[in-house]
Amino acid sequence: MHAVPGYALLKKYEMTESKNIRKEPDVHKPKRSGTRQNKIGVALKKILGGEIIGAGTFRFLPFLIFVAFLAFVYIANNYLAENKIREINRLNKEVREIRYEFITTKSKLEDLSKQSKLATKLKARGIKESTEPVKTIKKDQDTENE
C-alpha cells in the first residue's frame, strides 16, 4: 500500500502515544449553560425587561412594515378571490336553473303548437280544420315584365 519503509511502525507509535497524552481542557470553548429552561427564562426576562427593544431593533422596522404589508395584501387577495368563487358558483347555479326553465318552456311550446293540439283548441271555439288542399296562385313572368 505505502512505499515508505517503516510507515506501519510510525503509525503504530503515533497511536500508542496518542493514548498516553492527556488532553487539557480547551479554554476557547464556552461552557454550556444549564438547561433549556434556563435559556427560555433568560430570553423571557430580556423581552419583558425591555432589553430587546434596543437601537438595533429599529433598523429592521422598514422590513417588518413591508412584510406586514405583504401579509395584508395576501389576506385581502384571498378574501376577494373566495368571494369571486362564491359569486361564480352562484351564477352557474342560476344559469343552470334558467336553462332548465328554457328547455321546459320550449317543450311546452312545441307541444302546444302541434297541428292536432291546435285543431282541438280551435274546435272548442267553433273553428273547423280545412279539408281542402291549399291552393297556390302563380304569377306569369310576362305580366311581371309589363
C-alpha positions in Angstrom: 0.0 0.0 0.0 2.6 2.6 1.1 6.1 2.5 -0.3 7.7 4.3 2.6 9.7 1.8 4.8 8.7 1.8 8.4 5.4 3.6 7.8 3.4 1.0 9.6 5.7 1.2 12.7 5.4 5.0 12.7 1.6 4.8 12.6 1.6 2.3 15.4 3.9 4.5 17.5 1.6 7.6 16.9 -1.5 5.6 18.0 0.1 4.4 21.3 1.5 7.9 22.0 -2.0 9.5 21.5 -3.4 7.2 24.2 -0.8 8.3 26.7 -1.2 12.0 26.1 -3.5 13.8 28.5 -5.9 16.2 27.0 -6.0 19.5 28.6 -9.3 21.5 28.8 -9.9 23.8 25.9 -10.1 27.3 27.2 -11.6 28.6 24.0 -14.8 26.5 24.2 -17.6 28.2 26.1 -19.1 26.1 28.8 -22.7 25.1 28.3 -25.0 27.0 30.5 -27.6 24.9 32.4 -30.7 23.6 30.8 -33.0 24.7 28.1 -35.5 26.0 30.6 -32.8 28.4 31.9 -32.3 29.8 28.3 -36.0 30.3 27.9 -36.1 32.2 31.3 -33.3 34.5 30.2 -34.9 35.2 26.9 -38.2 35.9 28.6 -36.5 38.2 31.1 -35.0 40.2 28.2 -38.3 40.6 26.4 -40.3 41.6 29.5 -37.4 43.8 30.8 -37.4 45.8 27.5 -33.8 44.9 26.6 -35.0 43.5 23.3 -36.2 46.9 22.2 -32.8 48.5 21.7 -31.3 50.7 19.0 -30.5 47.7 16.8 -34.1 46.6 16.7 -35.3 49.6 14.8 -33.1 49.1 11.8 -35.4 46.2 10.9 -38.6 48.2 11.2 -38.9 49.1 7.5 -38.5 45.5 6.6 -41.1 44.4 9.2 -43.6 47.0 7.9 -43.0 45.7 4.3 -43.6 42.1 5.4 -46.8 43.2 7.3 -48.0 45.0 4.2 -47.4 41.9 2.1 -49.3 39.8 4.6 -52.2 42.2 4.4 -52.2 42.1 0.6 -52.1 38.3 0.7 -55.0 38.1 3.1 -57.1 40.6 1.1 -56.3 38.8 -2.1 -57.5 35.5 -0.7 -60.7 37.1 0.7 -61.5 38.7 -2.7 -60.7 35.5 -4.6 -63.0 33.5 -2.3 -65.8 36.0 -2.8 -65.4 35.8 -6.6 -65.5 32.0 -6.5 -68.7 32.1 -4.4 -70.3 34.6 -6.9 -69.2 32.4 -9.9 -70.8 29.3 -8.3 -74.0 31.2 -7.5 -74.2 32.5 -11.1 -73.5 29.0 -12.5 -76.4 27.6 -10.4 -78.6 30.5 -11.7 -77.7 29.8 -15.3 -78.4 26.1 -14.9 -81.9 26.9 -13.4 -82.7 29.3 -16.3 -81.5 26.7 -18.8 -83.8 24.1 -17.3 -86.7 26.6 -17.4 -86.0 27.4 -21.0 -86.0 23.8 -22.0 -89.2 23.2 -20.2 -90.9 26.2 -21.8 -89.6 25.3 -25.2 -91.0 21.7 -25.0 -94.4 23.1 -23.8 -94.5 25.5 -26.8 -93.6 22.7 -29.2 -96.4 20.6 -27.7 -99.0 23.3 -27.9 -98.1 24.3 -31.5 -98.7 20.8 -32.9 -101.5 20.7 -35.5 -103.5 18.2 -33.6 -103.5 20.3 -30.4 -104.4 23.4 -32.3 -107.3 21.6 -34.0 -108.8 20.5 -30.7 -108.4 24.0 -29.2 -110.0 25.7 -32.3 -112.8 23.2 -32.4 -113.9 24.3 -29.0 -114.3 27.9 -30.3 -116.2 26.7 -33.3 -113.5 26.9 -36.0 -113.1 23.8 -38.1 -110.0 22.5 -39.8 -110.0 22.8 -43.6 -110.3 19.6 -45.5 -109.5 21.1 -48.9 -105.9 21.3 -50.0 -104.1 24.6 -50.2 -104.4 26.4 -53.5 -101.3 28.3 -54.8 -101.5 31.2 -57.1 -98.8 31.5 -59.7 -97.9 34.7 -61.4 -96.8 34.7 -65.0 -93.5 36.1 -65.8 -94.7 38.1 -68.9 -97.2 40.0 -66.8 -94.4 40.8 -64.4 -92.2 42.5 -67.0 -95.0 44.8 -68.3 
